[in-house]
């Protein structure tokens, strides 16, 4: 049915990435939809209407969104949002909630509007599932980070030196190898001079951990990768976060919260 705006509504699976209050009763929401990618929509009376939205329009819920484009402007109209899968139970555990919030915020900040990739939606839902079923684990976060970068064509180069192209694992795993965010991957010790600032150490164990996390088919498999020392996990985390920061506009609130939890 075409309404007075002349635009037909469309229905798409979607996850809420964020929302801000607008006026006395509306929300401006950011959704990641299966068919249209990330988009912004006006949810009229959403803060008081339980008929069209109820409790479904919330973080950690995969829903079926009914949306209508407007003739002018980038903001769509969200007419309904019906829950399909609800992961809001994650909020009962502060660490699980922090990890889920980070996964959500990372997708929101790394993607551009109106560039759909259903794999990204499925990846976020898979992250919610994994956080629900398995104990919080840094390996899951590393796998998620690497998979989202891969979907966006931003995977770090870890199997060769990005400067000289050397693929010899023995050379890459010698002391002095780094991950350089500015050039998008590993650089062997011989190529490090002159690379400038921002490098992160990339030991043999760290490179092995990242390669393993990036190759798992499912996020939960990253939990069962060979054990690594706390120092290696920390090095992998800092290397990836330095890489991610080159693609982000600023620090993520959820990541700062995870750091506070880690230090508590």
N, C-alpha and C positions, 0 to 999 in steps of 0.2 A: 504493500500500500504506500502510495506517495502522499506525504502530508503537505501542509501549506507552504513549506519551504521549497517544495519541488524536488526534494532529495529523498530517495528511498532508504529506509534503515537497513543496516547490515548487522549480522551476528557473527561474533568471533570469540574464540577462547581467549582469555586475557588474565593477566596478573596485575594487581595494583602495585605500582612502584613508588607512589608517593601521593600526598594530597595536602592541599592548603584550603583553609576556610575562605569563602568568598561571599560577601554580603551577610545577611542575617541567617540564611538557611542553606546556602549552596556550598558545594565543594568544587574546586578545580583539581582534577585528578590526572595523574600520569599513569598510563597503562602500557604494558607491553602486550600487544595482540598478535595472534597467529597470522592474521591476514594483512595487517597494516603496520606491523612493527610498533615502535614506540610512538605514542601520540598523546596529546593533551585533550581533555574533554571537560565540559561543564556538566556537573551532575546537579540539576536543579532540585531544590528542596531535599537534597540527600541527607542533610543533618536532622531532618524531622520526619521524612517519609519512610515508613517501614514497609509499605506496600510494594514499592518498586525496588528497594535496595535492602531493607532490613539490616541484618548484621553481616551480610555477604560482602558488602563493599568495604573490605578491610585488608590489611596486609596479610600475607601468608595464606591467601585463598585463591585457588584457581577457579575462575568463574566463566560464565557465558555472558558476554557483554553485548547488549543491543545498542548500537551507535548510529547516529545520523550526522552526515557531513552537512556543513552549512555552505551556502553559495559563496560567501566571502569570509575569509579568515581561516586560520589554521586550527582553531579550537572546534572540536566536534561536540555534539550533544550526546551524553550518555543517558539513554532512556531507561534501561534496566541493567541489573547485574545480578545474576543468579549463580549461587555457589555450585561448583562441580566437585571440587575436592578441597577440604578445609584442613590446613596445617597449623591453625592458630594455637593448637595445644603446645606448640614449641615454646610459647611464651611462658610456660610453667617452669622452664629451666633457663636460667639467665645465660648460660654459655651457649646452649642450643639457639636461643633467641638471638644472641649476638652474632653467631655464625650465619644464621638465616638472614639477618638484617644486612650483614656485609655482602652476602651473595646478591641480595636484592639491589642494594645501593650500587654495587659494582656494575651490574647490568644497566642500571639507569644512567650512570655517568659515562660509560664507555660507548654507548650506542647513540646513533643520530636518529632524528625523527623520520618516520615514514620509510624505513628501509627494512622490510620484514625478513626475518630468518626464523622459521619455525623451530630450528634446532636450538636457538637461544632460549626460547620459551620452554622447550622440553628440558634443557639443561638446568634451568632454574627450578623447575618442578622436581627434577631428579635430585637436586641439592636438598630441597625441602624433605623429600622422602628419606634421603640418607641421614639427614640430621635427626629425623624422627625415629629411625630404626637403630642407628648405631651411635655409640658414644662419640662425643665431639673429639675430633682428631685433626691435627694440623695437616696431615696428608690429604684429607678430603679438601681442605681449602686450597692446597697447592694444585691438586688435580683440577678443581673448579677454575682457578685462575688461569691455568694453562689451557684448558679447554675453551674458555671464553675468548682468550687471545687467539687461539687457533681459528675459531669461527669468524673472527674479525680480520683474519689475515695478518696477525701481529705476533705470531709465535716467535719466541726467542730461538736463535740458532745455537744449539747445544752439541751438535755432532761434528762440528768443525770450527776452526778459527775463522771468524768473520773477516779478518784482515788478510791473512795469507792463504786461507782455504785448506790448511792442513787438516786431514781427517784422522790422523794417527792417534788412537786413544791414549797410548802411552805418553805422547807429547802433550796432549790436552790435560792429562791428569798429573802432570808435574807441578810442583809448587810454583806459584806465581801466576797461574792462569786466573783470569777474572771474567766476570760478566759485566759488560759495559752497556748500560741502558741506552746511551746515545747512538750506538751502532747496532743495537738489537741482538746481542748475543755474546758468545764466549770469545775471548782473545787469549792466545797462548802467551806465555811469559816473554817470548822473543818479540812479540808485537806490542807489548804493553807500553814501552817508552813512547811518549808523544801523544798518547790517547787522551790526555786531559783528565778532568775531574769526573767524579761520579761512579768510578769503578767499584765493584763489590767482589770480594774474594770468591773464588769458585774452586773449591777443593775437589779431589776425585770423588769423595763421598757425597758431596753436595750435587755435583753434576749427575752422579748415578741416581740420587734421589729424585732430582727434577726430571730426568729422562724417564724414570719409572712412573712418576706421577702423571707425566704427560701422555704416556702410552696406554694407560688403563682404559678399558672399554666403558666401565661403569665407575662412578665416583666412589662407591663403597669399597671397591677393590683396592683403592689407595691406602686404606687402613691396614691392609694385610701385606703391604710391601715389606721387604727385609728391614729389620730394625736399624735405626740410625741413632747416633748420639744426640743429645740436646744441642750441642754446638753445631752439628750439621743441620738440624732442623732450623735453628736460628739463622744460620748462614743462608739457607735456601729461602726462608721467609724474607729476609732483608734484601736479597738479590732480586726476588720477584717483585717485591713492593717498590724497589727503586725503578724497575722496568715499568711497572704499571703507572708510576707517578708521571712518566713522560707522556702518557696518553690521557691524563686526568687534568681537570682544571684546578683542582685543589685537593686538600686532604679530605678523607671520608670520615664522617662522624662515627660510623659503626666500627671502623678500624681503630680509631682512637679509643673507643670503648673496650675493644678486645685487648688492646695493649694495657689498659688499666686493669682489666681482669687478670691478665697474665702477671702483672706486677703486684697483685694483691695477696 
